[in-house]
Amino acid sequence: MPGRARERTGRGMDGSTAAHWEAVWAAQDPEAVSWYQRDPAVSLSLILEAVPDHDAAIVDVGGGASMLVDRLLDTGYVDVTVLDLSQVALDHSQARLGERAGSVSWVHADVTIHRFDRVFDLWHDRAVLHFLVDPDDRARYREAASAAVRPGGHLVVATFALDGPERCSGLPVVRHGPGELTDLFAGAFEPVGFVGEVHVTPAGVPQPFQYGHFRRR
Ligand SMILES: C[S@@+](CC[C@H](N)C(=O)[O-])C[C@H]1O[C@@H](n2cnc3c(N)ncnc32)[C@H](O)[C@@H]1O
């Protein structure tokens, strides 16, 4: 069981990236952002398949104000951590969860520089990796995930697919298919499976996503 104190380690990839995300989350209704999902069904089903034991340690990196943490708690998971660069986003989730927020570990940090003082059975990321357009940041992300996932543990990552949008939230993205994800994580993780999903934004715009499930070697 993790400690429940909030951690603050790292102020962002640079000040402007952190400021961008704080401004995005401060300006918008969390249920109106393009990536909002009331029911993160694909993530939840991949997580349930990978780690059916509810004692599994799960971290959602760049979790923002996602409903995934709610669904994980609803399902019975007891060791859930949410990391995000934006404190405003974490505040949204904590307010939504109310008392239940106390049973989650919250980390305000940059995923590319934060180093956890523990390991996880599963690392989940939806729509964060694709913002890392700098190869050095992508390498740092891979190192962070490799360090945080125990041998035999799982990585579930979702990015815009190869036919997905080229930008999101005013920022350029790197799109991935199964091959691109496999190449990025090669060495540390082996592929288990891939799932595509067409997410429909609250404004009704379809956005193809690519999910990948990997296992730590
Ligand atoms: C498009 S949103 C996705 C949020 C959530 N995963 C979801 O599916 O609803 C991207 C999130 O990643 C966070 N983020 C962006 N860059 C980050 C970084 N380097 N480290 C940690 N979080 C980051 C943003 O603050 C934002 O909450």
The ligand as an SDF file (V2000), in Angstrom:
LIG
                    3D

 27 29  0  0  0  0  0  0  0  0999 V2000
   -4.4420   14.9870  -23.2560 C   0  0  0  0  0  0  0  0  0  0  0  0
   -4.3740   15.0020  -21.5260 S   0  0  0  0  0  0  0  0  0  0  0  0
   -4.7970   13.3060  -21.1290 C   0  0  0  0  0  0  0  0  0  0  0  0
   -5.2710   13.1510  -19.7150 C   0  0  0  0  0  0  0  0  0  0  0  0
   -5.6950   11.7390  -19.3310 C   0  0  0  0  0  0  0  0  0  0  0  0
   -4.6200   10.7970  -19.4800 N   0  0  0  0  0  0  0  0  0  0  0  0
   -6.9060   11.2920  -20.0970 C   0  0  0  0  0  0  0  0  0  0  0  0
   -6.8210   10.3320  -20.8590 O   0  0  0  0  0  0  0  0  0  0  0  0
   -7.9610   11.9040  -19.8890 O   0  0  0  0  0  0  0  0  0  0  0  0
   -2.6190   15.0360  -21.2270 C   0  0  0  0  0  0  0  0  0  0  0  0
   -2.2600   15.1300  -19.7640 C   0  0  0  0  0  0  0  0  0  0  0  0
   -0.8650   14.9460  -19.6230 O   0  0  0  0  0  0  0  0  0  0  0  0
   -0.3510   15.9060  -18.7340 C   0  0  0  0  0  0  0  0  0  0  0  0
    1.0690   16.0710  -19.1060 N   0  0  0  0  0  0  0  0  0  0  0  0
    1.5620   16.6490  -20.2170 C   0  0  0  0  0  0  0  0  0  0  0  0
    2.8990   16.5540  -20.2410 N   0  0  0  0  0  0  0  0  0  0  0  0
    3.2460   15.8930  -19.1040 C   0  0  0  0  0  0  0  0  0  0  0  0
    4.4830   15.4910  -18.5450 C   0  0  0  0  0  0  0  0  0  0  0  0
    5.6410   15.7510  -19.1590 N   0  0  0  0  0  0  0  0  0  0  0  0
    4.4810   14.8490  -17.3620 N   0  0  0  0  0  0  0  0  0  0  0  0
    3.3050   14.5800  -16.7310 C   0  0  0  0  0  0  0  0  0  0  0  0
    2.0950   14.9290  -17.2130 N   0  0  0  0  0  0  0  0  0  0  0  0
    2.0740   15.5790  -18.3880 C   0  0  0  0  0  0  0  0  0  0  0  0
   -1.2320   17.1110  -18.9030 C   0  0  0  0  0  0  0  0  0  0  0  0
   -1.2250   17.9750  -17.7880 O   0  0  0  0  0  0  0  0  0  0  0  0
   -2.5850   16.4590  -19.1150 C   0  0  0  0  0  0  0  0  0  0  0  0
   -3.2440   16.2470  -17.9010 O   0  0  0  0  0  0  0  0  0  0  0  0
  1  2  1  0
  2  3  1  0
  2 10  1  0
  3  4  1  0
  4  5  1  0
  5  6  1  0
  5  7  1  0
  7  8  2  0
  7  9  1  0
 10 11  1  0
 11 12  1  0
 11 26  1  0
 12 13  1  0
 13 14  1  0
 13 24  1  0
 14 15  1  0
 14 23  1  0
 15 16  2  0
 16 17  1  0
 17 18  1  0
 17 23  2  0
 18 19  1  0
 18 20  2  0
 20 21  1  0
 21 22  2  0
 22 23  1  0
 24 25  1  0
 24 26  1  0
 26 27  1  0
M  CHG  2   2   1   9  -1
M  END
$$$$
